[in-house]
């Protein structure tokens, strides 16, 4: 598929029809993802034991982690729009095939496990391509705003997707929910086809003369030597490592021991989502914030303090308020880090750069959850939350201590 050349974009991203078509496609795809995960978990629980269902739900993690760096190379070589269109087409076909299979037969767990593996493998190329696409559809001065719009789409998908999937399950069981997921993902394909993208200058070395391995090595070398991207990856890794355990397994145990129940945990998560959504909205409206590196560093440190405080809040309303603060600060730091990644990286390397940042998050965060659960069982909630907050805060220390990252600015 040949990309259509477009002139430099003058319109602000939230008023640009081309960007809005991309946003619609991305939102539909994320909604489909949300419904898919609910349908997968429901079908797995119905077809097997809780332990087997857990294995099915985690089956996508390994291929995603193993193939992620290679997915970045593919996105940069073939072009991100082509890769995203192909990824959504494959995911749509796989989900609808399983929906049909479950509608006509009761095949057990094997098609669900296979679907999870396929999703994980496709995610490995989809995620780097999604990260590389905005630089091809809008001006560099609008990339921070696009990052905010993308954050709003993710929040919308998480809020709307679960009830939509639940409605599908209620009306027609897992087959209906999978069909809804496939239909939503299908909506993204024609929208993506209509998105116009800009070609990038070709590398001095012809693509055919470069191996995928050399492209991967060049991408890793580019990240390591970059004065902003290298320390930014470390800050992201530390922030995610200290954040995910307390806000996942830790929150479940905290709600249980405080007597808040599942509904109380839901309110805390809703507070976090509201805060993170507000941060994305701020970036969408403002377009940029001055002194982005400095803002990211202070937001990570302040957010880590709020994460640690969550374990010591006795009442549910105060916990919800603290969660709003956590969401606002971590959402702001995450938006700043994502915007810096988008604007600091050469667009020709964005697929590989995004694959590294995705691997840093996806490779470390699953490890932190069982470790957090074991540590809470040994030392209790308070010490583990404080230790996790300290690890998260180290990400902010890195952002403030490295001059290149501390002084980094978003384009005006």
N, C-alpha and C positions, 0 to 999 in steps of 0.2 A: 504494500500500500504506500503510495507516494505522498509525502507530506506536502501540504500547500504552503507556499511562502506567504507570509503576511508582513506588512510594514510595521515599524515600531509602534507599540500601543501607546496612545495618548490618554485614553479613558482610564479612570480609576477602576480597579478590579471589580468592585461590587456593582459597577454600572456597565461593565463590558459584557455584551451578550456572549462572546466567545468563552470568557471565564465562567459565566453563569451556566452555560451548557456543560462545561467541565464539572462545575459544582453539583449540578443536577445528577450527572452520571455518577459522581463519587458518592453522593448521598444515597442514591438508589442502591449502589453496590454495598455500601456499609449497612444499610437497612437489611439487605438480603443476607449479609453475613450474620447480623444479629439474630434474625429469624432462624437461619441455618443452625447456629449453635444451640438455640433452644430446642429445635426439632431433633437435632442429633442427640442431645442429652436425654430428652424424653423417650425417643425410640430405643436408645441403648439401655435405659433403666427398665423399659417394658420387656426387652428381649433377653436380658441377662441379669446377673447378680450386680450389686453395687460395685464390687471390685472390678468386674468385667466392664461395667459402664465407665468406670474411671480410666481404664486402659484405653477404651475407645476414644474418650474425650482427649486423652493425651497423645494419641497416635500421630497427630499432625506435627507435634513439636520437633521430633527428631529430623524428619526430612526438611522441615523449614529451616532449622539451624544448620544442617549440613550443606544445604544448597544455597543459602542466602548470599554468600559472597559471589558465587557463580551467577546468581540471578542479577547482581549488579552489573556484571560484565555483559550479560545478554541485553539488559536494558540500555546500556550505553552503546552497544554495537548495533542493535536493530532499531533503536529509537523507542522512547518510552510509550508513545501512544499506541504503536503497533503491539507492543508487549502487553499493555493493559487491556486492549481490545481482545487479544488472544486469550489472556488469562480469564477475563470475565466470560468469554464464550465457553471455555473449557469448564469453568466452575458451574455455569448455568446448565450445560449439558449433563454434567455428572450428577448434580442435585436433582434434576428432573428425571433422570434415569432411575435413581434410587427411589424417588417418589412413586414412579410407575411400578417398580419392583415390589415395593411395600404394599401398594394398593391391590395388586393381583395375587401376591404370595406372602408367606411368612418365612423369609429366608434365614432369620436369626441375625447374629451379630456381624458375620463376615462382610456383607456389603457396606455396613456402617463403618467398620474399621477401614475398609478399602477407600471409602469416600473421604474419611478423615486424612488418610495418607495422601490422597490426591490433592486435597485442599492444602495440606502442608507444603507439598512440592510446588503447587502453583503459587502459593503465597510467597515462596522464596524468590520468584521473579516478579510477582505483582507488586510487592511492597517497595522494592528499589525503583521500579518504573513509576509508581505513583509519586514517589519523592522527586523524581527527575522531571516529571511532566510540567509542573508550573513554570519552570524557567523557559519552556518552549512556547508558552501561550500568553505571557504578559511581560511587561517591562520589569527590570530588576528593582525599581523603586516601589513596585506593587507586590513583591514576593512576601513581605511581612504581612500585608493585609490578606493575601491568599492563605497564609498559614493560619491566621485567625478564622477565616471562613472555613477552612478545613477542620479546625477544632470544633466549630459550631456544628458542622455536619456530623462529626463523630458523636458529639453529645446528643444531637437529635436522634441519631440511630440507636443509641443506647437507651434513650427514654421511650421512643416509639416502637422500636423493634421487638422488645420483650412482650409487651401487650399484644402486638400484632401476631407474633408467633403463638402466644397463648390462645388467641382467638382461633387461629388455624387449627391448633390441637383440639380445642373444644368442639369445633364444627366438624372436623373430619379426621382427627387423629394425626399421627406423624406424617402420613402421606400428604395430607392437605397442607401441613406446615412446610414441608419440603417444597411443595408446589408453589406456595407463596414466596418462599425464598428464591426459587429459580426464576419466577416471574419478575421479582424486583431486580435481580442481577441482570436479567435480560433487558430491562429498560435502559440500563447503562450503555449497552452496546451501540444502538443507533445514535445516542447522544454523543458518545465518544467519536464515532465516525464523522460527525458533523463539526467536531472541534478542529480549528485550524492551528497548525503548529509551524514554528520557524525552524529551518535547517540551521545547524551549527557549522562553523568552519571545519573543514576536514583536517585531520592530523597530517603532519608532514609525511609520516610513514603510511603508505597505503594499507587499508584495513586488511586486505587479503594477505599482506606480508607479515601481519602481526598475529601471534597466537593468542588464544584466550588466556593462557597462563601468563603470558607477558603483559596482557592488558590488566589482569588481576594484580600482578606484582606492581605495575605502574600505579594503579589506584591506591594500593596500600602504602606505597612509597609517597604518593602525593599527600595522603592524610597525615602520615607520620611527620613529614617535613613542613607542613603548613603551620604557620605561627598561631592560627586560631583554631583550625579544625582538630589538630592533635590534642591539645588540652581540652577542647570542647568534648571530645569523645570520652576522656577520662572523667570529666565533670558529670556527663550523662550517666556513665556507668556507676559511679559512686552514688549519685542521686537515686537512680532506680534500685540499686541494691539495697539501700537503706529504707526505701519508701514502700516497696511492694509487699514485703512480708507483713508489716504492721497493718496495712490497709486491706489485706486479703484475709489470710488465716488468722492474723492477730485480731482483727476486728470481729470475726466470728466468735472467737474465744472471749473477747472483751464483752460482747453483748450477752453471751451466755452467763458469764460470771457476775455481771451487773444486774441480771434479770430483765434486760430490755427485750429479749426475745427477737424473733425474726423481723417483726414489724419495726422494732427499735433500730435494728441494724439497717433496715431499709431506709429509715429516716436519716441515719448518719450518712449512708451512701448518697442519698438524695441531696443532702447538704454539701457533700464533697462535689457532686456533679454540678450543682448550682454555682458554686464558687469557681470551678474550672471553666464553666460556660461563660461566666462573667468576664474572666480573663481573656477568653477567645473573642468575646464581643468587643472588649476594649481595643484589642489589636485590629479587629475588623474595622471599627469606626475610625480609630486614630491613624491607622496605616503604618505607623512606626512610633517607637518610643526612643527618645534620646538616650545615649550612653547605655546601649543594650547590654553589653558585657557586664557592666557594673550593676545594672538592674537585675540581671540574671543571677549574679553571685549573691547579692543581698537577699533576693527572693528565695533562693535555695536555702540559705542559712536561716532566715526567719521562718520559712516553711518547715524546716527540720525541727525547730523549737516547738512549733505547733503540733507536729507529729508526736514528739515525745510527751507533750502535755496531755494528749488524748487519753493516755492510759491512766491519768490521775483525775479525770473529770468524773465525779460521782453521778450526776444527774443527766438524764437524756437530753433535755433542752440545751444544756451547756455543751454536751458532746456534739450535738448537731451544729451549734454555733462555731465550735472549734473546727469541725469538719468543713464548714463553709470557708473558714480562714485557711485551712490546709489546701482546699481546692483552689482558692483564689491565688495563693502564693505559689503553689507547685504548678498550677495551670499557667501562671504568668511566667515562671522560670522555664517551663517546658515550651511555651510559645516563643519566648526569646531565643532559647537554644535552637528550636526548629527554624526560626526565621534567620538566625545567624548561619546555620548550616546551609540554608537555601541561598543566601546572598553572598556568602564568603566563598563557596565552592565554584570552581569553573563548571559551567553547565555540561561540558563534555565529560566530566567526572562525576556528575551528580548521582547517577545510578549506583556507582561503586561506593561513593561516600555514604549514600543512604543505606546501602547494604551493610556497611560497617556499623553505622549507628543502630540499625535494626538488630543486627547480631549482638551488639553490646547489650541491648535491652532484653531481647528474647533469650539470649544465652545465659544471662546472669539471673534474671528475675525468677525463672522456674526453680533455680537452685535455692533462692532465698526463702521460699515458702516452706518446704519441709524443714529447713534449718531453723527458721523462726518458730515453727510449731514445737520442735524438739527442745529448743532453748527455753521457750515459755514453760514447757513441762518441767524443766530442771530449775530455772531461776525465777520464774514468775513473770507476769505481764510487765510490771514497771521497769525492771532492769533491761529487759529485751527491747522495749520501746525506746528507752533512753539510748541504748547502744546502737539501735537502728537509726535513731535520729542523729547520732554522732557521725555515723558513716555517711548518711545523706548530707549532713552539713559539710563534710569534707569536700563534696563536690563544689559547694559554694566557695570554700577556701581556695580550691584550685582556680576557680573562675576569677577570684580577686587577686591571687598571687601571681598569675602569669600575665605579664604586661600586655602581650598581644591580644589575649582574650578580654582582659579587663577594659582595654581601650577600644574594643571593637564597637563599631557603629553600624546601624542599618542605613541603607541608602535613603537619601532625602527625596 
